Amino acid sequence: MMKHVTKAVIFTVTVLVSYLLTGLVEDKIMSETEQFRPVTATLLGMGTIVLIFVPLFAYVEKLTEAVVKASLRTTRTSAGKVVGVLLFVGTVFLILFAIFLKRWYHLGLGDVL
């Protein structure tokens, strides 16, 4: 059971972090392509995102897996197996939630609480 939870957490965090990083790259590309026609800028942007996203996703997945596994080991031993996993997963998703809230709506957690 814990193996499935760990894989699900790793996959979810990898997708969310990769999306955030790709969004930052997309913003940078879009700010630099104003000098091109829309068709050219779109093709350049799509190609760049694919070239960056594929290796980025692979790297982020390995990094996320290492961090999640190490953190889960630490929280399991210090807080108990189930409680540690729940605390860790809750903390990770709260941090990601705060980052997405800031990126999409320019709000902090304190603004919505």
C-alpha positions as CSV (number, residue, x, y, z in Angstrom):
1,M,0.0,0.0,0.0
2,M,2.7,2.5,1.0
3,K,4.6,1.8,-2.3
4,H,1.5,2.8,-4.3
5,V,1.1,6.0,-2.2
6,T,4.7,6.9,-2.7
7,K,4.5,6.4,-6.4
8,A,1.4,8.4,-6.6
9,V,2.9,11.3,-4.6
10,I,6.1,11.2,-6.7
11,F,4.1,11.3,-9.9
12,T,1.8,14.1,-8.8
13,V,4.6,16.3,-7.4
14,T,6.6,15.7,-10.6
15,V,3.8,16.8,-12.8
16,L,3.0,19.9,-10.7
17,V,6.6,21.0,-10.4
18,S,7.3,20.3,-14.1
19,Y,4.2,22.4,-15.0
20,L,5.5,25.3,-12.8
21,L,8.9,25.2,-14.4
22,T,7.5,24.9,-17.9
23,G,5.3,27.9,-17.2
24,L,8.3,30.0,-16.2
25,V,10.0,29.0,-19.4
26,E,6.9,29.8,-21.4
27,D,6.6,33.2,-19.8
28,K,10.3,33.9,-20.7
29,I,9.8,32.7,-24.3
30,M,6.6,34.7,-24.8
31,S,8.3,37.9,-23.6
32,E,11.2,37.4,-26.0
33,T,9.1,36.5,-29.1
34,E,7.2,39.7,-29.5
35,Q,9.6,40.6,-32.4
36,F,8.3,37.6,-34.4
37,R,5.1,37.1,-36.3
38,P,2.5,35.0,-34.3
39,V,3.0,31.9,-36.4
40,T,6.8,32.0,-36.1
41,A,6.6,32.8,-32.3
42,T,4.2,29.9,-31.8
43,L,6.3,27.4,-33.6
44,L,9.4,28.6,-31.7
45,G,7.6,28.4,-28.4
46,M,6.2,24.9,-29.0
47,G,9.6,23.6,-30.1
48,T,11.4,25.1,-27.2
49,I,8.8,23.8,-24.7
50,V,9.1,20.3,-26.0
51,L,12.9,20.4,-26.1
52,I,13.0,21.7,-22.5
53,F,10.0,19.8,-21.0
54,V,11.1,16.2,-21.9
55,P,14.5,16.3,-20.2
56,L,13.2,18.6,-17.5
57,F,10.4,16.1,-16.6
58,A,12.9,13.2,-16.5
59,Y,15.2,15.2,-14.2
60,V,12.5,16.5,-12.0
61,E,11.1,13.0,-11.6
62,K,14.4,11.6,-10.4
63,L,14.9,14.6,-8.1
64,T,11.4,14.4,-6.7
65,E,11.7,10.7,-6.2
66,A,14.9,11.1,-4.2
67,V,13.5,13.9,-2.1
68,V,10.2,12.2,-1.4
69,K,11.7,8.9,-0.5
70,A,14.2,10.5,1.9
71,S,11.6,12.7,3.4
72,L,9.2,9.8,3.8
73,R,11.9,7.8,5.6
74,T,12.6,10.7,8.0
75,T,8.9,11.4,8.8
76,R,8.1,7.7,9.2
77,T,10.7,7.3,11.8
78,S,10.1,10.5,13.7
79,A,6.3,10.6,13.6
80,G,5.2,7.1,12.9
81,K,4.5,5.5,9.5
82,V,1.0,6.7,8.7
83,V,1.1,10.0,10.5
84,G,4.5,10.8,9.0
85,V,3.3,10.1,5.4
86,L,0.2,12.2,5.9
87,L,2.2,15.1,7.4
88,F,4.7,15.0,4.6
89,V,2.1,14.7,1.8
90,G,0.0,17.5,3.4
91,T,3.0,19.8,3.6
92,V,4.2,19.2,0.1
93,F,0.7,19.8,-1.3
94,L,0.3,22.9,0.8
95,I,3.5,24.3,-0.5
96,L,2.5,23.6,-4.1
97,F,-0.9,25.0,-3.5
98,A,0.6,28.2,-2.2
99,I,2.9,28.5,-5.3
100,F,0.0,27.9,-7.7
101,L,-2.2,30.3,-5.9
102,K,0.5,33.0,-6.1
103,R,1.2,32.2,-9.8
104,W,-2.4,32.1,-11.0
105,Y,-4.1,34.7,-8.7
106,H,-1.3,36.7,-7.2
107,L,-2.5,35.8,-3.7
108,G,-0.7,34.4,-0.7
109,L,-2.1,31.8,1.7
110,G,-2.7,34.6,4.2
111,D,-4.9,36.4,1.7
112,V,-7.3,33.5,1.4
113,L,-7.4,32.3,5.0
